[in-house]
Amino acid sequence: MQKILFANIGWMKRYRGHSNSDRIKGGGSYNPDDKHEAFNFQDADGHCYGYVQPTKWSEIKIERIDSSCLKSDDYLDDVIVVWTATNPIEGGTYIVGWYKHARVYRTFQHDTKLKERNGYDYNIEALSSDCTLLMEKERTMQVPRATNALKKGFMGQSNIWYADSANEKVANFRLSVIHYIDNYVKPERRKTKPNIDVDAKVAVEKAAVSAVTSYYKGLGYKIHSVESENKGWDLEAYKGKAILRIEVKGLAGSQISVRLSKNEYSKMKETDNGCYRLCVVTEALKSPEIWTFANDNGIWVCEEDNDIELSFDEQIAAIAYVEK
């Protein structure tokens, strides 16, 4: 039987370290900057080192993952580790990613040489090529919680769930997760190339602003246009205490390459830019598609595809584009 472990952590977009635009949500009452799982999908010399906090700082009972494992064993290999987290907006626990062929340690490991993890502890590791992090929009598979007798055997309050109950519903869910992971196909990444000759026409820009406005309204934001105020962004989006400053760029085609004015570029580079978003709308007049870029430790990463990052050709202002 396939060895599997469910590990519940806080919610992030990338799990590649703390940043103004990717703050961990949930995962306990500790200071967000001290939550070790923030680095769970950070590539460190070809490996990912994962952290999950067992109940009361106890150990992971690896003999529950594989009954042939001895209590004296320090680790167990070839485990599927399924990372879960609570959606901070909609609620509910969802699968956010997984490690295949992982090594699960009974106790915490500490390696000060792992600068990519700030020297934080870990208790799970795998080759980065065996690690898959789902985009937020892909996190649709919910994990039942043991909230009543009908869900007995499912994930409880502990961050560790062994899914080893004899309950038929648990066994079926376990199989469905393994099938989902085995058959997962990463969404095709849009291939783009620089095109520094893009001239944003008025019609395209209006369509782009309209598309972005509708998108954020759909997310529950109130939108205020500041296009005429020369602030360095076009829209301000409000939801509760949250505020986003959104610069909108519209394109007639599908190649992501936009010109930024000196003012816009300076606002992007400010140190306090966690709430700044650059929204590029491709094919704005036909079938608008929004690509939202946020600052993540100095790298402008696409919120719709974390593998897409902006590059900049700094001139009098700047040209932002996505490399092939």
N, C-alpha and C positions, 0 to 999 in steps of 0.2 A: 504494500500500500504506500502511496506517495506520502512522504513526510511533509507536514505543513504546520505553520505557526502563524497566528494572527497577532499583530503588534499595533496597538493604538497609540497615536501620537497627536501633536498639535497640527493645525491646518496651515499650510503654506502653498505658494505657487511652485517654487523651485527647490526648496530644501538645499540651497547652496550657500547658506550663511545668512546672517542678519543684514537687512538693508532697509532704508526708509520706505521703499515701495513694496517690500515683502516681509511684513512683520508676522511672526507666528501668532496664531490665534488658538486659544484653548491649550490642552495638554497639561493642565494642572495650574497651581497657583504661584509657581515660581516666576521670578523676573524673566520676561521674554528673552532678554539677552543672555540668560544662563541656561536656556533650554538646549540641550545637546543635540536633539533630533533636527535642529535647524540645518545641520550639515549632512543629513542622511543620504542625499543624492549628489554630494560633492565628489567629483572624481579626484582621487588622491593616488596618483601613480598607477592608474589602471584598476583601482579598487574603489568600492564604496564601503564606508564603515557606518553601520547603523546603530542607533541608540533607542532603546525603549526602557521605560522605568517599570520594573516589576513592583508588585504591591509591597509596601513597607521596606523598600530597598532590599528585597530578598533576591534569590537567584532564579534563573529560568530553569524549570525542571525538565531538562532535556529527555529524561526517561519517559515523560508523558508524550513526547513527540514520537519517540521510537522505543517500544517496550524492551527491545534487546539492548538498549543503552544502559550501562552500569551507573550507579550513583556516584562512583568514583571517577567517571569520565569527565573531563574538563570541557569538552565540546562535542558537537554532532555535526556531521557534514551532509551535504546534498539535501538541504531543506528548502522548500518554497516558503519564503517569509512574505506574508501579505500585510502591507502597511495600510492602516485605516485611520480615519480622522473624522471629527464632527464638522459638518458644513456650518460655518459661522453665520450664514445668512438664512438658509432654509432649515437648519437643524438636521438631525439624523446622521448616522455613521456610514461613511462611504469608503470604498476601496480607492486609495490614492496612488498606489503603485505596488511593486513587488520586487524581491530579489529571487532569482532562481539559483539553484545549486549553492545555496548559502551555507556558511559555517555559523552555527549558533553556539555561543559560549555560555556556560553555566553562570559565570560571574563576569563582572565588568573588566574590560581590558583597558590599559592605559599606555599610550605611546606618545611621548612628548615630541617625537619627530614628525608627527602628523600635523604639520602647520596648517594644512587645508581645513582641519577640524578645530583649530585653536587649541589643540592638545586635549580636547574633550574626550571623555570615556566613550566606549562603544561595547556592545555585546553581540553584534552580528556583523558579518562581512561577506562580500561577494565581489567577483569581478564586475567592473562597471558595465561590461558588455552584457552581463546577465541581469542588469538592473533596469527596470522600466518605471518611469514616473509618468502618470497620466496628467494631461492638461486638465485644468479645472472643468472645462466643458465636457470632458470625457468621463468625469467621475460620477457615474450614474448607477453603479451597482451598490445597492445598500446592504449593509450587514445588520441582520436582526439583533436586537438586544434583549436580554432576558428580563423583560419588564413585568411579566406575569407567568403563571403556571403553564400557559399554552406555549411559551417560548423557553421553557426550561432547557438548559443545556447550551443555550446560545451565549454570546458575549455578555459578561456581566460588568461590574464596576472596575475590575482589574484591567490593566492595560495589556495583559497577556491572555490570549485565548487559545487553547490547544485544540479545540474542535474535536475532542475525542469522546464525546458523549455517545452512548448507544442509541440515543434518540434518532429515529429514522429521518426526521426533518433536518436534523443537524448533519447527518451523513449525506443526505441529498444536497444540502446547501454546499457542503464541502466539495462534493463532486462537481457541482455547477461552477464553483470558483476555479477549480483546477481546469475544467473544460474552457472557461472564459480566458484564462491565462494562456493555455496552450494554443488557443485559436486567435489570440489578439493580433491584430495587424495595425501598425501605427498609421495614422492618417497621412496621406501623401502630402509631402511638403511642397508648397508652391515654389517653383524655381524662378528666380528673378535675377536681373542683372542691372548694373548701373545704367542710367540714362540721364545724363546731366542736361539734356536739351528739353526737358519737360516744361512747358509754359502753362501755368494754371489759368484757365479761362474763367470768366465770371460765372458762366452757367455751371461749369464743373464744380467750382468752389461752393456755389449755392446748394447744389445737390449734395455735396459732401457734408456741409454743415447741417443740412436737413437730415441726412442719414445718421450722423453722429448724435444729433439732438434726439431723434426718435429712439435710438439705441439706448441712450442713458436714461431717458424717460421710462423706457421699458424696464430698467433696472431699479426704478423707484426714485430717481434723482429729479430735483427741480433744476431747470436750466435757465441761465441768464446769459444773454449775449453781450459781450463787451468788445465786439469786432471793431467798433469805431473809436475805442479808447486807447489804442496803441499800447496795451499792457504787455504784449509779448505772448498772448494767448487769445483765443477767440471766444471761448465759452467758460462759464463757471458753473459747476454742477454741485448741488447741495443735497445731502441726505443725512438727517440727524446732525451729528457733530462733524461729519465728514464733508470735506470740500475738495474738489478736483479742479485744477486749472488746465484746460484742454485747448491745445493748438490743433487746428484742423487743416489738413492738406488734401486736396482733391486731385485725382488723376483720371484721365480719360482711359488709359490703358491699364495693364496689369503689372507693369514693372515699377517696383517701389524705388523711387528716386525723387526727392523733393528738395526745393531750395528753401533755406531758412534765412530770414533777415538777420541782421546783426543783433537786433533787439530780441528776436525770438531765440536765437542761439545763446545769447547771454543768459536768458531766463532758464533755459534748459541746463546750463552749466552751474547755476547757483547751488551752493552747498545744501540749502534747505529746499530740495526739489522733489521730495517724496510724493507730493500731490500733483506734480506736473505730468501731463500725458500728451504725447504726440500721436494723434489719430490720423493715419493715412487711409484715405478711402480710394480704392482702386475701382476702375470701371464705373465711375460715379454716375454716369448718365444712363448706363445700361442695367447692370446688376451690381449695385454697390456692395463692396466687401470691405469691412473695417479691420484695420491692423493697428492695434494700440500698443505703443511703446512706453515703457516706464523705466526709470533709472534703478538699477540693481548694482550697488557697489561700484558705480562708475561705468557700468555697461548698460546700454539701452536695449532692453529685451522685449520681445513681442509677447504680449499677454495671451494671444491666441495660439502661439507656437513658441515654446521656450527655447527651441533650437535656433530661432531667427534672432539675430542681433544686428543693430545698426552699425555701420561704419561711417566715418565722417571725412570728407575732403574739406579741410579748413582753407577758405579763401578770404575774401573780405568779410563774408559771413560764413556759410557752410552749405554743403550738399550732403544730405543723409541718404544712404542707400543700403540695401541688403546684398551681401556678397553671395555668389553661387555656392 
